[in-house]
């Protein structure tokens, strides 16, 4: 019976991956999120994607279920013998001096975007403190980055996906009937409707668990994905998938997404103008 169940899960995973290759339909997105709530399903689709599909599908899955890949097994403590300690000190001390900047001519090093691993096919845009930047994406959509912001954009497997790692950005999205535009910020999933309506909205990451969304034109759907999957029997008993419902945000509306809560409030055009006063009045969008 267990073998039959594993074959059934593997077959379903292959079907979902094929659907992702051709592009998910609107009704399939909710069904996929429901299917991914089972740990066995998440494991099966990730394993199949890594084996049979390219890095683009793996990157999309990593964004779709950021906590679905599981935690790496803890490293086993290894008992060091006296000989190993001596060798470790001899080899490790020069490295420690370099890292701490104690070698002549060396200083502290900070990890930047170029040095950090990013999903294959993703383009990274970032701004320094006091700098703004405007770019035109491959689909004609436009994004304006506020000061000290980093945004990753991935166009692959019928998906238009942007990840706001930190900072703030204004999105002016060109609608596509087949593919919505998705934004991931502070662990929350935002999606534009697949309708003949362009959307313009602002996303501001407050902290790793809080994000503010302000819609100016069109609409944005806040997908009702759980903040974290249950990892204990007691949490599983309290876990109610029906509690995670999609929320639609219309023009001149703002929402604060904090942990698992969502707080709505209406704004006026004057409020929006004051809120986005940082946006340059004259913007020339360039394709990088």
Secondary structure, DSSP 8 states (H G I E B T S, - for coil): -HHHHHHHHHHHHHHHHHHHHH---HHHHHHHHHHTTSHHHHHHHHHHHHHHS-HHHHHHHHHHTTTTT------------HHHHHHHHHHHHHHHHHHTT-STT-------TTTS---TT-EEEE--TT--EEEE-TTS-EEEE-SS-EEEEEEETTEEEEEEEESEEEEEE---SS--EEEEETTEEEEE-SSS--EEEEEEEEETTEEEEEEEES-EEE----SS---SHHHHHH--GGG---EEE-TTEEEEEETTEEEEEE--HHHHHHHTTTS-SS---B--
